Structures are given as C-alpha cells and as structure tokens.
Amino acid sequence: MAAYAIDYQLKLFSNFTYALERPADGDQFSQQDKRSAYGLSASHAFDHSLGSLPARTDVGLQLRRDRIRVGLFDTVARNIIGVTRDDNVRETMLGVYGQTSIEVTPWLRTVLGLRGDSARFDVDSLSQRANSGSARGNLLSPKFAFVLGPWAKTEFFFNAGRGFHSNDARGTTATIDPRTGDPVDKVSGLVASRGMELGARTEWIPGLQSSIALWKLDFNSELAYVGDAGATEPNRPSTRRGIEWNNCWIPLPWLLVDADLAWTHARFSDSDPAGDRIPNSVDKVASVAVTARDFGPWSASLQWRYLGSGPLIEDNSVRSNLSSTFNLRVSRKLWRGSELTLDVFNLFDRKVNDIEYYYESQLPTETAPVADKHVHPAEPRTVRVTLKMDF
C-alpha cells in the first residue's frame, strides 16, 4: 500500500500569436494553476489453482483526489487585463483492477484482466456561471494476453485490451466558449482506446536480447493543440499502427549496445476534407547507445537520438524537420558510494527543434495574419557536472 500528497503552484506566461488578437498590446496570456492532489494505491497478489492449472491473481485499487484553482488570463507585461477562464475544480478518480495469470501448459501462459475506472468532475466557473456543473465518467477495460514458448530461448506473445485517456474536467461541463461566447458541446471525461500487439522476444544469439512487436491503437478522440488559445482540445478519432524493434547486445563483458527503432503510421479514422494526418505525429524514432563500463573507476556512453519528420497540418502539406542529436556521458567513481559524472548534451551543437507547430500569427509590423511554422529550438551544446555522494 502507498499514499502520497502533492501541492504545487504554476504561473506561466506565453504569447503564441504575438499581436493577432490585440494589436495594440500583444496577445500575452497567463495560465495559472494552484493544485493539491492526494492519492493512495493498494494491491495484493496470491498464488492458487484453477482446477489442475497453477495460477496467480493480482487485485488492486487506485484513488486520487485533486483540488484545483485554474485560470487563463489576458496579460500585458505580466499584469492581468482580462479573464478568459477562472475555475475551481474538484476531480476524483477511482480505479479497481484484477488479473489472473494461468500456466495452461509448460509452453502456454495466458493472462485475463479487467479494470474499472470511475471519474467525477465538479467545476465551479467563477467567470462564466454557464460553464459550471458536474459530470461523471465510467469505463470498463478488459485485457487478454498469451505467451507461447520458450523454444530455443524464444517466445511469442499477443496482447489486446482497452484503455483510456482523460479530458480536461472543464470541458465536461462547458456549454459556451469562454473567448468567443459561441455554444460548445460537452466532452466525455474518459475517452476509450483499443489496442493490440503481436510480437516475439529472443535470446537465441548469445549476448543479444531482442524483441519485435507489431501494434495497433485506436482512439475515440485525439487531443489537438490550439495555438491561439495555448491549450489542447478534443479532436477526431484516430488509428495508429506500427512496429518496434528493441535490442540489448553485450558483445564483450565491458561493452553494451542498446538499439531501439520504431515506425508509426498515424491517421484520423473519419472522413474530413481537411485531411487525415494527425498533426505532430512523428513517423520514425530511433535511439542507439554504446556504453563502455567498468574500466577501473571509469565508464562512458555515447547516445544517438533520431526523431523523424511528421505532418504539422491535416493535409500533410507542411511537415516538421527531422532531428538527430548525440549525447555523451563520462563517469568516474571516486570512493565508496560517490561518483562524478560529466554530461554533454547535443554534443555536436546541432541546430534542431524540440517541437514545431503550424498556425496563424501576426507580428506588430504585419497587416494580416500569416500561417507559418512556430518552433521551440533545442538547447545548444550544454555541459552538466554531477557529484553523487552517499552518506
């Protein structure tokens, strides 16, 4: 059993559209969040038999309660000049689950599971009473898995199940757009997803642990970034599928090579003239790290990280740039329980972007909005030194 308590405050100032909405003062706004969260989790596992078959069952629950004061404000020089939203939010999430693993034969294992989630959202809109209210969401998520093998240090697996993501509590009770005043539809608090994967794991080659999996994931609704609001909103249903290949190779006792590669095909699953591409869905990801360890007190690693291009709008006419960077780490053990580490991030000082968006904005010198890329550049070459000491 575990319990936790969290308390934090956030005051973030941004300006994504420059002078599009307020040419005289600029479009700066502030997102403010004051939150207390409390939760607990408990689980219990026990071995038993189903007929003549050995089995193991896990049961548990998770409970979380959030008390939130959250707002979105128009600002000039970080001084509030207008209120877009100001809300007191209470959110409670309860999840109960159980799963049973059964050894059907020495070469076949199955897992059956079921999770139930319940959420309650209470919104007290201090700025627009019409957006106040309460909502509930309930969802059952079954899962199934089986594992075949091992044969020649190789096993095959299949997993399928249902999951979810949660939406902003304020969207579950909203009836009008706080910025435009237009009517809006309420959204579901819990949005279901369905997924499956088929793959294999092997240690057939000495020193190499390797796995490969084909997967598919369907969402009833995506979350989309909205540049002029600086927030996300529910979007269209989607289907994603792909392949992942993970490897850990130890060719020599002191040398370790990790290589992870993934390809994803992501599309909206409904029909819309805007197009079917999901903005910011990267299609290729790779990471390769080489580590030399235990050379006396010394260890070192070099990691290559690759993020492929992705569509920035639904018709795929604008895409993000790919990103390729290297990170270096060198460590030396000093004395018992102590270690000095040097990290060099973006080793070759590549000019790449951490994130890119495409939307309309307007500079004070422009007479009309312009649709263009908006980027957050990656940090230049950065050095960090860490000293870890145990007492």
ZAKOLTI-773753 format. One record per residue (C-alpha): x, y, z; residue in one letter; residue number from 1. Coordinates in steps of 0.2 Angstrom, whole numbers, plus 5000, padded with zeros to 4 digits. Example, Ala and Ser with C-alpha at 12.3 -4.5 7.8 and 13.67 -1.06 7.14 Angstrom:
// residues 2
@east 5062&north 4978&up 5039&residuo a&num 1 $
@east 5068&north 4995&up 5036&residuo s&num 2 $
// end
This chain:
// residues 391
@east 5000&north 5000&up 5000&residuo m&num 1 $
@east 5006&north 5018&up 4996&residuo a&num 2 $
@east 5000&north 5035&up 4999&residuo a&num 3 $
@east 5005&north 5052&up 4993&residuo y&num 4 $
@east 5001&north 5071&up 4994&residuo a&num 5 $
@east 5006&north 5084&up 4981&residuo i&num 6 $
@east 5005&north 5103&up 4982&residuo d&num 7 $
@east 5011&north 5115&up 4969&residuo y&num 8 $
@east 5008&north 5132&up 4960&residuo q&num 9 $
@east 5011&north 5137&up 4942&residuo l&num 10 $
@east 5011&north 5154&up 4934&residuo k&num 11 $
@east 5016&north 5153&up 4916&residuo l&num 12 $
@east 5016&north 5167&up 4904&residuo f&num 13 $
@east 5015&north 5164&up 4885&residuo s&num 14 $
@east 5012&north 5173&up 4868&residuo n&num 15 $
@east 5010&north 5161&up 4854&residuo f&num 16 $
@east 5001&north 5173&up 4841&residuo t&num 17 $
@east 5011&north 5189&up 4845&residuo y&num 18 $
@east 4998&north 5203&up 4840&residuo a&num 19 $
@east 4984&north 5193&up 4831&residuo l&num 20 $
@east 4970&north 5197&up 4843&residuo e&num 21 $
@east 4976&north 5213&up 4852&residuo r&num 22 $
@east 4987&north 5223&up 4840&residuo p&num 23 $
@east 4990&north 5237&up 4852&residuo a&num 24 $
@east 4996&north 5227&up 4867&residuo d&num 25 $
@east 5000&north 5210&up 4861&residuo g&num 26 $
@east 4992&north 5193&up 4864&residuo d&num 27 $
@east 5002&north 5188&up 4880&residuo q&num 28 $
@east 4992&north 5177&up 4892&residuo f&num 29 $
@east 4995&north 5168&up 4908&residuo s&num 30 $
@east 4990&north 5151&up 4913&residuo q&num 31 $
@east 4989&north 5149&up 4932&residuo q&num 32 $
@east 4986&north 5133&up 4942&residuo d&num 33 $
@east 4986&north 5130&up 4961&residuo k&num 34 $
@east 4983&north 5112&up 4965&residuo r&num 35 $
@east 4983&north 5100&up 4979&residuo s&num 36 $
@east 4982&north 5081&up 4975&residuo a&num 37 $
@east 4980&north 5066&up 4987&residuo y&num 38 $
@east 4980&north 5048&up 4982&residuo g&num 39 $
@east 4983&north 5030&up 4988&residuo l&num 40 $
@east 4985&north 5013&up 4980&residuo s&num 41 $
@east 4984&north 4996&up 4986&residuo a&num 42 $
@east 4987&north 4979&up 4978&residuo s&num 43 $
@east 4988&north 4961&up 4984&residuo h&num 44 $
@east 4994&north 4945&up 4974&residuo a&num 45 $
@east 4992&north 4927&up 4978&residuo f&num 46 $
@east 4995&north 4910&up 4970&residuo d&num 47 $
@east 4981&north 4897&up 4968&residuo h&num 48 $
@east 4975&north 4884&up 4956&residuo s&num 49 $
@east 4961&north 4884&up 4943&residuo l&num 50 $
@east 4957&north 4866&up 4943&residuo g&num 51 $
@east 4973&north 4857&up 4940&residuo s&num 52 $
@east 4982&north 4873&up 4932&residuo l&num 53 $
@east 4993&north 4884&up 4943&residuo p&num 54 $
@east 4988&north 4902&up 4943&residuo a&num 55 $
@east 4992&north 4919&up 4951&residuo r&num 56 $
@east 4980&north 4933&up 4954&residuo t&num 57 $
@east 4983&north 4952&up 4957&residuo d&num 58 $
@east 4970&north 4963&up 4963&residuo v&num 59 $
@east 4971&north 4982&up 4967&residuo g&num 60 $
@east 4964&north 4999&up 4968&residuo l&num 61 $
@east 4970&north 5017&up 4964&residuo q&num 62 $
@east 4962&north 5033&up 4971&residuo l&num 63 $
@east 4966&north 5051&up 4968&residuo r&num 64 $
@east 4958&north 5067&up 4973&residuo r&num 65 $
@east 4963&north 5084&up 4965&residuo d&num 66 $
@east 4958&north 5101&up 4972&residuo r&num 67 $
@east 4962&north 5114&up 4959&residuo i&num 68 $
@east 4961&north 5133&up 4956&residuo r&num 69 $
@east 4965&north 5135&up 4937&residuo v&num 70 $
@east 4963&north 5150&up 4926&residuo g&num 71 $
@east 4968&north 5158&up 4909&residuo l&num 72 $
@east 4970&north 5177&up 4909&residuo f&num 73 $
@east 4975&north 5190&up 4896&residuo d&num 74 $
@east 4990&north 5200&up 4902&residuo t&num 75 $
@east 5001&north 5214&up 4897&residuo v&num 76 $
@east 5019&north 5215&up 4904&residuo a&num 77 $
@east 5013&north 5200&up 4916&residuo r&num 78 $
@east 4999&north 5211&up 4923&residuo n&num 79 $
@east 4981&north 5204&up 4921&residuo i&num 80 $
@east 4970&north 5214&up 4910&residuo i&num 81 $
@east 4956&north 5202&up 4907&residuo g&num 82 $
@east 4949&north 5185&up 4912&residuo v&num 83 $
@east 4946&north 5171&up 4900&residuo t&num 84 $
@east 4943&north 5157&up 4912&residuo r&num 85 $
@east 4944&north 5156&up 4931&residuo d&num 86 $
@east 4938&north 5140&up 4939&residuo d&num 87 $
@east 4938&north 5130&up 4955&residuo n&num 88 $
@east 4939&north 5111&up 4950&residuo v&num 89 $
@east 4937&north 5095&up 4960&residuo r&num 90 $
@east 4941&north 5079&up 4952&residuo e&num 91 $
@east 4941&north 5062&up 4959&residuo t&num 92 $
@east 4947&north 5046&up 4950&residuo m&num 93 $
@east 4945&north 5028&up 4956&residuo l&num 94 $
@east 4951&north 5013&up 4948&residuo g&num 95 $
@east 4949&north 4995&up 4953&residuo v&num 96 $
@east 4958&north 4981&up 4944&residuo y&num 97 $
@east 4961&north 4962&up 4944&residuo g&num 98 $
@east 4971&north 4950&up 4933&residuo q&num 99 $
@east 4974&north 4931&up 4933&residuo t&num 100 $
@east 4989&north 4923&up 4925&residuo s&num 101 $
@east 4987&north 4904&up 4921&residuo i&num 102 $
@east 5000&north 4892&up 4916&residuo e&num 103 $
@east 4990&north 4881&up 4904&residuo v&num 104 $
@east 5005&north 4871&up 4898&residuo t&num 105 $
@east 5023&north 4872&up 4900&residuo p&num 106 $
@east 5023&north 4882&up 4884&residuo w&num 107 $
@east 5007&north 4892&up 4885&residuo l&num 108 $
@east 5003&north 4906&up 4898&residuo r&num 109 $
@east 4988&north 4917&up 4897&residuo t&num 110 $
@east 4983&north 4932&up 4907&residuo v&num 111 $
@east 4965&north 4938&up 4909&residuo l&num 112 $
@east 4962&north 4955&up 4917&residuo g&num 113 $
@east 4948&north 4968&up 4920&residuo l&num 114 $
@east 4949&north 4986&up 4926&residuo r&num 115 $
@east 4935&north 4998&up 4931&residuo g&num 116 $
@east 4938&north 5017&up 4931&residuo d&num 117 $
@east 4926&north 5030&up 4938&residuo s&num 118 $
@east 4929&north 5049&up 4937&residuo a&num 119 $
@east 4919&north 5063&up 4944&residuo r&num 120 $
@east 4921&north 5081&up 4939&residuo f&num 121 $
@east 4915&north 5096&up 4948&residuo d&num 122 $
@east 4918&north 5113&up 4940&residuo v&num 123 $
@east 4913&north 5130&up 4948&residuo d&num 124 $
@east 4916&north 5143&up 4935&residuo s&num 125 $
@east 4920&north 5159&up 4943&residuo l&num 126 $
@east 4920&north 5169&up 4927&residuo s&num 127 $
@east 4905&north 5161&up 4917&residuo q&num 128 $
@east 4892&north 5153&up 4928&residuo r&num 129 $
@east 4885&north 5144&up 4912&residuo a&num 130 $
@east 4901&north 5133&up 4912&residuo n&num 131 $
@east 4898&north 5126&up 4930&residuo s&num 132 $
@east 4892&north 5109&up 4933&residuo g&num 133 $
@east 4896&north 5091&up 4937&residuo s&num 134 $
@east 4899&north 5076&up 4926&residuo a&num 135 $
@east 4904&north 5058&up 4928&residuo r&num 136 $
@east 4913&north 5045&up 4918&residuo g&num 137 $
@east 4914&north 5027&up 4919&residuo n&num 138 $
@east 4924&north 5014&up 4909&residuo l&num 139 $
@east 4927&north 4995&up 4909&residuo l&num 140 $
@east 4944&north 4990&up 4902&residuo s&num 141 $
@east 4946&north 4971&up 4899&residuo p&num 142 $
@east 4963&north 4964&up 4893&residuo k&num 143 $
@east 4969&north 4947&up 4887&residuo f&num 144 $
@east 4987&north 4941&up 4883&residuo a&num 145 $
@east 4995&north 4924&up 4879&residuo f&num 146 $
@east 5013&north 4919&up 4878&residuo v&num 147 $
@east 5020&north 4904&up 4868&residuo l&num 148 $
@east 5036&north 4896&up 4872&residuo g&num 149 $
@east 5050&north 4897&up 4875&residuo p&num 150 $
@east 5058&north 4887&up 4861&residuo w&num 151 $
@east 5077&north 4890&up 4858&residuo a&num 152 $
@east 5076&north 4904&up 4870&residuo k&num 153 $
@east 5062&north 4912&up 4860&residuo t&num 154 $
@east 5044&north 4916&up 4865&residuo e&num 155 $
@east 5030&north 4923&up 4856&residuo f&num 156 $
@east 5016&north 4935&up 4863&residuo f&num 157 $
@east 4999&north 4943&up 4859&residuo f&num 158 $
@east 4991&north 4956&up 4870&residuo n&num 159 $
@east 4974&north 4965&up 4867&residuo a&num 160 $
@east 4964&north 4976&up 4878&residuo g&num 161 $
@east 4956&north 4993&up 4881&residuo r&num 162 $
@east 4962&north 5009&up 4889&residuo g&num 163 $
@east 4958&north 5027&up 4890&residuo f&num 164 $
@east 4964&north 5045&up 4892&residuo h&num 165 $
@east 4955&north 5058&up 4902&residuo s&num 166 $
@east 4950&north 5075&up 4895&residuo n&num 167 $
@east 4951&north 5092&up 4904&residuo d&num 168 $
@east 4937&north 5092&up 4918&residuo a&num 169 $
@east 4932&north 5110&up 4912&residuo r&num 170 $
@east 4927&north 5103&up 4895&residuo g&num 171 $
@east 4915&north 5090&up 4903&residuo t&num 172 $
@east 4903&north 5104&up 4909&residuo t&num 173 $
@east 4906&north 5118&up 4897&residuo a&num 174 $
@east 4892&north 5125&up 4887&residuo t&num 175 $
@east 4899&north 5141&up 4879&residuo i&num 176 $
@east 4916&north 5145&up 4873&residuo d&num 177 $
@east 4924&north 5157&up 4886&residuo p&num 178 $
@east 4933&north 5168&up 4872&residuo r&num 179 $
@east 4920&north 5169&up 4858&residuo t&num 180 $
@east 4904&north 5166&up 4868&residuo g&num 181 $
@east 4898&north 5153&up 4855&residuo d&num 182 $
@east 4889&north 5137&up 4861&residuo p&num 183 $
@east 4900&north 5122&up 4863&residuo v&num 184 $
@east 4897&north 5103&up 4866&residuo d&num 185 $
@east 4902&north 5095&up 4882&residuo k&num 186 $
@east 4916&north 5082&up 4880&residuo v&num 187 $
@east 4917&north 5065&up 4888&residuo s&num 188 $
@east 4928&north 5064&up 4904&residuo g&num 189 $
@east 4936&north 5047&up 4899&residuo l&num 190 $
@east 4939&north 5043&up 4881&residuo v&num 191 $
@east 4941&north 5025&up 4877&residuo a&num 192 $
@east 4955&north 5017&up 4867&residuo s&num 193 $
@east 4958&north 4999&up 4860&residuo r&num 194 $
@east 4975&north 4992&up 4857&residuo g&num 195 $
@east 4984&north 4975&up 4852&residuo m&num 196 $
@east 5001&north 4969&up 4849&residuo e&num 197 $
@east 5009&north 4954&up 4842&residuo l&num 198 $
@east 5027&north 4950&up 4844&residuo g&num 199 $
@east 5042&north 4939&up 4849&residuo a&num 200 $
@east 5057&north 4940&up 4862&residuo r&num 201 $
@east 5073&north 4930&up 4860&residuo t&num 202 $
@east 5090&north 4927&up 4867&residuo e&num 203 $
@east 5094&north 4914&up 4854&residuo w&num 204 $
@east 5110&north 4924&up 4849&residuo i&num 205 $
@east 5122&north 4923&up 4864&residuo p&num 206 $
@east 5124&north 4940&up 4872&residuo g&num 207 $
@east 5109&north 4948&up 4862&residuo l&num 208 $
@east 5092&north 4951&up 4870&residuo q&num 209 $
@east 5080&north 4956&up 4856&residuo s&num 210 $
@east 5061&north 4959&up 4854&residuo s&num 211 $
@east 5050&north 4965&up 4840&residuo i&num 212 $
@east 5032&north 4969&up 4840&residuo a&num 213 $
@east 5018&north 4974&up 4828&residuo l&num 214 $
@east 5005&north 4985&up 4836&residuo w&num 215 $
@east 4989&north 4995&up 4833&residuo k&num 216 $
@east 4980&north 5008&up 4844&residuo l&num 217 $
@east 4963&north 5016&up 4841&residuo d&num 218 $
@east 4957&north 5031&up 4850&residuo f&num 219 $
@east 4939&north 5038&up 4850&residuo n&num 220 $
@east 4946&north 5055&up 4851&residuo s&num 221 $
@east 4963&north 5063&up 4849&residuo e&num 222 $
@east 4969&north 5079&up 4859&residuo l&num 223 $
@east 4974&north 5093&up 4847&residuo a&num 224 $
@east 4985&north 5109&up 4851&residuo y&num 225 $
@east 4976&north 5126&up 4848&residuo v&num 226 $
@east 4989&north 5139&up 4845&residuo g&num 227 $
@east 4978&north 5155&up 4848&residuo d&num 228 $
@east 4972&north 5148&up 4865&residuo a&num 229 $
@east 4988&north 5139&up 4870&residuo g&num 230 $
@east 4979&north 5124&up 4875&residuo a&num 231 $
@east 4973&north 5107&up 4869&residuo t&num 232 $
@east 4955&north 5102&up 4864&residuo e&num 233 $
@east 4947&north 5085&up 4859&residuo p&num 234 $
@east 4948&north 5081&up 4841&residuo n&num 235 $
@east 4943&north 5067&up 4829&residuo r&num 236 $
@east 4945&north 5048&up 4831&residuo p&num 237 $
@east 4961&north 5040&up 4826&residuo s&num 238 $
@east 4970&north 5024&up 4821&residuo t&num 239 $
@east 4989&north 5021&up 4824&residuo r&num 240 $
@east 4999&north 5006&up 4819&residuo r&num 241 $
@east 5017&north 5002&up 4819&residuo g&num 242 $
@east 5032&north 4991&up 4823&residuo i&num 243 $
@east 5045&north 4992&up 4837&residuo e&num 244 $
@east 5062&north 4983&up 4837&residuo w&num 245 $
@east 5072&north 4984&up 4853&residuo n&num 246 $
@east 5089&north 4976&up 4856&residuo n&num 247 $
@east 5102&north 4975&up 4870&residuo c&num 248 $
@east 5118&north 4967&up 4865&residuo w&num 249 $
@east 5133&north 4963&up 4876&residuo i&num 250 $
@east 5147&north 4958&up 4863&residuo p&num 251 $
@east 5161&north 4960&up 4877&residuo l&num 252 $
@east 5159&north 4960&up 4896&residuo p&num 253 $
@east 5164&north 4978&up 4896&residuo w&num 254 $
@east 5154&north 4984&up 4881&residuo l&num 255 $
@east 5135&north 4987&up 4880&residuo l&num 256 $
@east 5125&north 4992&up 4864&residuo v&num 257 $
@east 5106&north 4997&up 4865&residuo d&num 258 $
@east 5097&north 5000&up 4849&residuo a&num 259 $
@east 5078&north 5004&up 4849&residuo d&num 260 $
@east 5069&north 5008&up 4832&residuo l&num 261 $
@east 5051&north 5012&up 4829&residuo a&num 262 $
@east 5040&north 5016&up 4814&residuo w&num 263 $
@east 5022&north 5023&up 4816&residuo t&num 264 $
@east 5008&north 5026&up 4804&residuo h&num 265 $
@east 4995&north 5038&up 4812&residuo a&num 266 $
@east 4979&north 5044&up 4803&residuo r&num 267 $
@east 4962&north 5051&up 4808&residuo f&num 268 $
@east 4950&north 5037&up 4805&residuo s&num 269 $
@east 4935&north 5048&up 4800&residuo d&num 270 $
@east 4932&north 5057&up 4784&residuo s&num 271 $
@east 4936&north 5076&up 4783&residuo d&num 272 $
@east 4940&north 5087&up 4769&residuo p&num 273 $
@east 4954&north 5094&up 4779&residuo a&num 274 $
@east 4964&north 5078&up 4778&residuo g&num 275 $
@east 4968&north 5063&up 4788&residuo d&num 276 $
@east 4985&north 5066&up 4795&residuo r&num 277 $
@east 4987&north 5069&up 4814&residuo i&num 278 $
@east 4997&north 5085&up 4817&residuo p&num 279 $
@east 5014&north 5082&up 4826&residuo n&num 280 $
@east 5013&north 5063&up 4824&residuo s&num 281 $
@east 5031&north 5058&up 4821&residuo v&num 282 $
@east 5033&north 5043&up 4810&residuo d&num 283 $
@east 5051&north 5037&up 4814&residuo k&num 284 $
@east 5060&north 5036&up 4830&residuo v&num 285 $
@east 5077&north 5028&up 4834&residuo a&num 286 $
@east 5090&north 5028&up 4848&residuo s&num 287 $
@east 5107&north 5019&up 4849&residuo v&num 288 $
@east 5118&north 5020&up 4864&residuo a&num 289 $
@east 5136&north 5012&up 4866&residuo v&num 290 $
@east 5142&north 5010&up 4883&residuo t&num 291 $
@east 5159&north 5006&up 4889&residuo a&num 292 $
@east 5159&north 5001&up 4908&residuo r&num 293 $
@east 5170&north 4997&up 4922&residuo d&num 294 $
@east 5187&north 5002&up 4915&residuo f&num 295 $
@east 5193&north 5003&up 4933&residuo g&num 296 $
@east 5183&north 5018&up 4940&residuo p&num 297 $
@east 5179&north 5024&up 4923&residuo w&num 298 $
@east 5163&north 5022&up 4912&residuo s&num 299 $
@east 5157&north 5031&up 4896&residuo a&num 300 $
@east 5142&north 5031&up 4884&residuo s&num 301 $
@east 5138&north 5039&up 4868&residuo l&num 302 $
@east 5119&north 5040&up 4863&residuo q&num 303 $
@east 5112&north 5045&up 4846&residuo w&num 304 $
@east 5094&north 5050&up 4846&residuo r&num 305 $
@east 5084&north 5052&up 4830&residuo y&num 306 $
@east 5066&north 5059&up 4828&residuo l&num 307 $
@east 5059&north 5059&up 4811&residuo g&num 308 $
@east 5048&north 5071&up 4802&residuo s&num 309 $
@east 5029&north 5072&up 4805&residuo g&num 310 $
@east 5014&north 5082&up 4797&residuo p&num 311 $
@east 5010&north 5099&up 4805&residuo l&num 312 $
@east 4993&north 5100&up 4797&residuo i&num 313 $
@east 4980&north 5088&up 4792&residuo e&num 314 $
@east 4983&north 5088&up 4773&residuo d&num 315 $
@east 5002&north 5084&up 4775&residuo n&num 316 $
@east 5007&north 5100&up 4765&residuo s&num 317 $
@east 5018&north 5106&up 4779&residuo v&num 318 $
@east 5030&north 5094&up 4789&residuo r&num 319 $
@east 5042&north 5096&up 4803&residuo s&num 320 $
@east 5061&north 5094&up 4801&residuo n&num 321 $
@east 5069&north 5079&up 4807&residuo l&num 322 $
@east 5080&north 5079&up 4822&residuo s&num 323 $
@east 5097&north 5070&up 4825&residuo s&num 324 $
@east 5107&north 5073&up 4841&residuo t&num 325 $
@east 5121&north 5065&up 4851&residuo f&num 326 $
@east 5123&north 5065&up 4870&residuo n&num 327 $
@east 5140&north 5060&up 4879&residuo l&num 328 $
@east 5142&north 5054&up 4897&residuo r&num 329 $
@east 5158&north 5050&up 4906&residuo v&num 330 $
@east 5158&north 5044&up 4924&residuo s&num 331 $
@east 5171&north 5041&up 4937&residuo r&num 332 $
@east 5169&north 5033&up 4954&residuo k&num 333 $
@east 5178&north 5042&up 4967&residuo l&num 334 $
@east 5176&north 5032&up 4983&residuo w&num 335 $
@east 5163&north 5021&up 4990&residuo r&num 336 $
@east 5146&north 5027&up 4986&residuo g&num 337 $
@east 5152&north 5043&up 4977&residuo s&num 338 $
@east 5153&north 5046&up 4958&residuo e&num 339 $
@east 5157&north 5061&up 4947&residuo l&num 340 $
@east 5148&north 5062&up 4930&residuo t&num 341 $
@east 5150&north 5074&up 4915&residuo l&num 342 $
@east 5136&north 5075&up 4903&residuo d&num 343 $
@east 5137&north 5084&up 4886&residuo v&num 344 $
@east 5120&north 5086&up 4878&residuo f&num 345 $
@east 5119&north 5090&up 4860&residuo n&num 346 $
@east 5137&north 5085&up 4858&residuo l&num 347 $
@east 5139&north 5092&up 4840&residuo f&num 348 $
@east 5129&north 5108&up 4844&residuo d&num 349 $
@east 5116&north 5103&up 4830&residuo r&num 350 $
@east 5103&north 5117&up 4826&residuo k&num 351 $
@east 5087&north 5107&up 4828&residuo v&num 352 $
@east 5070&north 5110&up 4835&residuo n&num 353 $
@east 5062&north 5101&up 4850&residuo d&num 354 $
@east 5044&north 5105&up 4844&residuo i&num 355 $
@east 5036&north 5113&up 4829&residuo e&num 356 $
@east 5018&north 5119&up 4826&residuo y&num 357 $
@east 5009&north 5127&up 4811&residuo y&num 358 $
@east 4996&north 5140&up 4814&residuo y&num 359 $
@east 4992&north 5158&up 4811&residuo e&num 360 $
@east 5000&north 5173&up 4820&residuo s&num 361 $
@east 5003&north 5191&up 4817&residuo q&num 362 $
@east 5018&north 5202&up 4821&residuo l&num 363 $
@east 5015&north 5220&up 4826&residuo p&num 364 $
@east 5023&north 5225&up 4809&residuo t&num 365 $
@east 5011&north 5214&up 4799&residuo e&num 366 $
@east 4995&north 5220&up 4792&residuo t&num 367 $
@east 4987&north 5202&up 4791&residuo a&num 368 $
@east 4988&north 5185&up 4799&residuo p&num 369 $
@east 5002&north 5174&up 4792&residuo v&num 370 $
@east 5001&north 5155&up 4793&residuo a&num 371 $
@east 5019&north 5148&up 4797&residuo d&num 372 $
@east 5029&north 5136&up 4807&residuo k&num 373 $
@east 5032&north 5141&up 4826&residuo h&num 374 $
@east 5046&north 5132&up 4834&residuo v&num 375 $
@east 5055&north 5129&up 4850&residuo h&num 376 $
@east 5073&north 5126&up 4846&residuo p&num 377 $
@east 5083&north 5113&up 4855&residuo a&num 378 $
@east 5096&north 5118&up 4868&residuo e&num 379 $
@east 5113&north 5121&up 4861&residuo p&num 380 $
@east 5128&north 5111&up 4867&residuo r&num 381 $
@east 5126&north 5110&up 4886&residuo t&num 382 $
@east 5138&north 5103&up 4899&residuo v&num 383 $
@east 5132&north 5097&up 4916&residuo r&num 384 $
@east 5143&north 5090&up 4930&residuo v&num 385 $
@east 5135&north 5080&up 4944&residuo t&num 386 $
@east 5143&north 5074&up 4960&residuo l&num 387 $
@east 5134&north 5060&up 4969&residuo k&num 388 $
@east 5138&north 5056&up 4987&residuo m&num 389 $
@east 5131&north 5043&up 4999&residuo d&num 390 $
@east 5132&north 5046&up 5017&residuo f&num 391 $
// end
